[in-house]
Amino acid sequence: MNSLSQSTIILIAILIKQQLDSIYIKHAEEENDIKHVLKGELLQTTWWSVMLTFIVTFIASLSCYWIMYLLFGFGGGMLTNG
């Protein structure tokens, strides 16, 4: 169960990061920096893409664990009813 939830979270994080990088490259291509794109110099990580990826991954992980809890009762094994 944990591998299923972790795989889903990692997949979402990778897809978000790829989308953000492709937006950055498209923006650079529009500014006529095609020679830098071809050299691979624009394939860098920016702070806003890291922060946005972190926020989206955090929300995705909370959602994934919540759905796993609702469907399978995952994660509720050590909870006690006071």
N, C-alpha and C positions, 0 to 999 in steps of 0.2 A: 504494500500500500504506500509506503514512504517513497519507494522508487517511482511509482506512478505520479505522485504529487510533485516530487523533485524534478522529474523529467518534463512535466508540463510547465513548471515555473522556468526552468532553464530554456526551454524552447521559446517561450514568450519573450524572455530577456534577449535572446539572440536575434529573434525577428525584429524586435523594437530597435536594437542597436544597428542592424543592417539598414533598416528604413531611415534612421537618423543620418547614417553615413551617406546613404544615397542622396538624401536631400542636400547635404552639405556639398557633395560632388556636383550635383545639378546646378546649385547656386554658383559654384566656382566656374562651371562651364559657361554659364550665362555671362559671366564677367570676362570672357575671353582668356581664361587661364588654362586653355586646353593643353599647352605644353607641360604644365605642372601635373595635370591629370594623367597624361600619358607616362610621365616619369614615375608616377605613384607618390608624388610629394604631398598630395592632398588627402591621402588616406591616413589622416591623423585623428586622434581623439580630442574632442573639444570638451570643455568643462560643462557646457549646457547639455551636451548629449549624454555625458556620464550622469549628471544629476537627473535628467529626465528618464533615462534608463533605470536608474535606481528607484525613482518614485513609481514608475509603471510596474517594475518588478515587485516592489513591495506590495502594491495594490493587488497584483496578480497572485502573489503568494497568499495573501489573506483570503482572497476569493477562492483560490484553489483549496485551501485547508477548510474553509467554511463549507464548500460544496462536498468535500470528502467527508466532513463530519455529518452533514445532513443525509448523505446517501448511505454511508457505511458505518457511521459512528466512530470514525477514525479520530484518534487523538483524545478520546474521552476516558481512557482506561484508568488513569490515576486520579480522576476527579471524584471528590466525595461530596455527598449531599449532607452538609453540616447539620 
